Amino acid sequence: MKRLIVLATLLVAGMQVFSQTANTTEQWRIRLRGVAVIPQESATIGVIGGDAKISNSFIPELDFTYFFNRHFAAELILGTTRHKVSTAGSNLSAIGGPGSADVNLGKVWLLPPTLTFQYHMPIGKFNPYLGAGVNYTIFYSADAGPTVKEVSYKDKFAFAAQAGFDFDIAKNVFLNIDLKKIFLNTTATVDASNLTPGTNPSLAPVLSNIQADVKIKPWLLGVGVGYKF
């Protein structure tokens, strides 16, 4: 979290340094988007094996863009999303279950503030752009669901790539379409000690610390409206 604060501080300092060189009339843009979050998930899961399944989500997103000059800008994206999580094809035979089963791991909220630096190519009312930057995802309010005892996720930094365009529909109002890819991985820890069979209590320590390396790597497709000033 401290690293995120440092990044935000550097962004504000950069805005102050470059603001005197900006040659656009509107240095700020604010957008409100509806965003489809589509994970491209996979996982390596210890002990029980299998893969990961993470649900899609649709969320509102707010972002702020500051233009250093006509072509270069920085954008801060804010939003939060909730996903259902489960394993797929896990082997539960050691605890008396099937050899291939999906395990419900409940739901978790993600807060993924993302800072990108963009290159804009304005052509009349049409303003396409490309961007790249850093994402820091915070996992919170994890609900383990009805099957296991507890699930936790490690907060992580990730690389972010972006492409999109603004299209002016009025003097200060524009439409926006935006596509991002967040190369997010995390480590999940599952406590399933509540599933330990009474005939084999030695499994309790193993099931209480099931590690999973999870690749989430979501696509974020957004459509919205913005205001520039």
Number of C-alpha atoms within 10 A of each C-alpha: 11 7 10 17 10 10 14 14 12 12 17 11 12 13 18 12 12 12 15 10 10 19 13 13 11 15 18 17 19 19 21 19 22 17 23 19 21 18 21 19 17 19 21 16 21 17 16 22 19 21 19 25 23 20 15 16 15 17 15 16 18 16 18 18 20 23 25 22 18 16 16 17 22 21 22 20 16 16 16 16 19 21 19 18 19 20 21 18 17 22 19 18 12 14 16 11 11 13 12 15 16 17 21 17 24 18 19 20 17 19 16 22 17 23 26 20 20 22 17 21 15 15 9 8 13 15 17 18 19 19 20 21 18 20 23 22 24 17 20 16 11 18 17 22 18 11 13 19 16 20 20 18 18 13 19 16 19 17 17 20 19 19 17 18 18 22 19 18 13 10 10 12 18 22 19 20 18 19 17 19 20 26 18 23 21 20 18 18 19 22 20 21 19 13 18 19 14 10 8 10 11 11 17 17 13 14 21 19 18 19 19 23 17 20 18 20 20 20 20 20 18 21 18 18 18 21 18 18 12
